[in-house]
C-alpha cells in the first residue's frame, strides 16, 4: 500500500540564512551600535548590521518632539476649520428660514465680522507654518 503524506507548514525559503557569525564589542562600541540602530529605524539588529557590512544605504529619521506637537496642532486646526464651515452653513440656512430679513441681516453682519477675524487668524497660521518650514529646511540641509 502506498501512503499519502500531506505537505503542511510553510514553504521552505529559497535562500535560507543558515550561517551565523559572531562579533565582540566593547561597552562603548555596543552603545554606539545600538544608538545607530535606533536612528536607522530598521526593526532587527541583524538586518541593520547586514546593511552596514554590505554597504546598503539606510536612512536615519530623527523625530523632534516639538515638530510632532506642531504638526498635531496644525491638523487639529484643519479639522476645526472644517467643523466651523459646516456650522456656518447651518447657521445661514437657519437664519434664512426662521427670522425676518432685518434680524437675519443683523446676525449675518456679526457673523461676517467673526469670519473676517477667522480669516486673519488663518493667514497668521499659514505664515507661522511657512516660517517653520523654512527653519526646518535649513536644519535638514
C-alpha positions in Angstrom: 0.0 0.0 0.0 1.1 3.5 -0.8 0.9 6.1 1.9 -0.2 9.6 1.0 1.6 12.3 3.0 0.2 15.8 3.2 2.7 18.7 2.9 1.8 21.0 5.7 3.6 24.1 7.1 5.2 26.9 5.4 7.1 26.6 2.2 10.9 26.5 2.5 12.8 29.7 1.8 14.7 30.0 -1.5 17.8 31.4 0.1 17.6 30.5 3.8 20.0 32.1 6.2 21.8 29.3 7.9 25.2 30.7 8.7 25.9 32.7 11.8 28.8 35.0 12.6 29.8 36.4 16.0 31.4 39.8 16.7 32.6 41.0 20.1 32.1 44.7 21.1 33.3 46.7 24.0 30.7 48.5 26.1 31.2 51.8 24.3 31.1 50.2 20.8 27.9 48.4 21.7 26.3 51.6 22.9 27.3 53.3 19.7 26.0 50.4 17.6 22.6 50.4 19.4 22.4 54.2 19.0 23.0 53.9 15.3 20.5 51.1 15.1 17.8 53.2 16.8 18.4 56.1 14.5 18.2 53.9 11.4 14.6 52.7 12.1 15.4 49.2 11.0 13.4 46.7 13.1 16.1 44.0 13.6 19.6 44.5 14.7 20.8 41.7 12.3 19.3 43.4 9.3 21.0 46.7 10.4 24.4 45.0 10.7 24.0 43.4 7.2 23.2 46.8 5.7 26.4 48.2 7.3 28.6 45.3 6.2 27.4 45.1 2.6 27.1 48.8 2.1 23.4 49.1 1.6 22.2 52.6 2.3 19.9 53.3 5.2 18.0 56.3 6.3 18.2 58.0 9.7 15.0 59.6 10.9 15.2 62.0 13.8 11.9 62.7 15.4 11.7 66.1 17.1 9.0 66.2 19.7 8.3 69.9 19.1 7.8 69.2 15.4 5.3 66.4 16.1 3.4 68.6 18.5 3.3 71.5 15.9 2.0 69.1 13.2 -0.6 67.7 15.5 -1.8 71.2 16.3 -2.0 72.2 12.6 -4.0 69.0 12.0 -6.4 70.0 14.8 -6.8 73.4 13.3 -7.6 71.9 9.9 -10.4 69.7 11.4 -11.7 72.7 13.4 -11.9 74.8 10.3 -14.0 72.1 8.6 -16.3 72.0 11.6 -16.7 75.8 11.5 -17.5 75.7 7.8 -20.3 73.2 8.3 -21.7 75.1 11.3 -21.5 78.3 9.2 -23.7 76.8 6.5 -26.2 75.6 9.1 -26.4 79.0 10.8 -27.1 80.8 7.5 -29.8 78.3 6.5 -31.4 78.6 9.9 -31.4 82.4 9.8 -32.9 82.5 6.4 -35.7 80.1 7.4 -36.7 81.3 10.9 -36.0 85.0 11.1 -37.2 88.2 9.4 -34.9 89.8 6.9 -33.8 92.6 9.3 -32.9 90.3 12.2 -31.2 87.9 9.8 -29.1 90.7 8.3 -28.0 91.9 11.8 -26.9 88.4 12.7 -25.2 87.9 9.4 -23.3 91.2 9.9 -21.9 89.9 13.3 -21.1 86.6 11.6 -19.3 88.4 8.9 -17.1 90.3 11.4 -16.2 87.0 13.2 -15.4 85.4 9.8 -13.0 88.2 8.9 -11.2 87.6 12.2 -11.1 83.9 11.5 -9.5 84.6 8.0 -6.9 86.8 9.7 -6.1 84.1 12.1 -5.8 81.6 9.3 -3.3 83.8 7.5 -1.2 84.0 10.7 -1.2 80.3 11.0 -0.1 79.8 7.4 2.7 82.4 7.9 3.8 80.5 11.0 3.7 77.2 9.2 5.8 78.7 6.3 8.3 80.1 8.7 8.6 76.7 10.4 9.1 75.0 7.0 11.9 77.5 6.2 13.7 76.8 9.5 13.2 73.0 9.1 14.6 73.0 5.6 17.7 75.0 6.8 18.3 72.4 9.6 17.9 69.4 7.2 20.4 70.8 4.6 
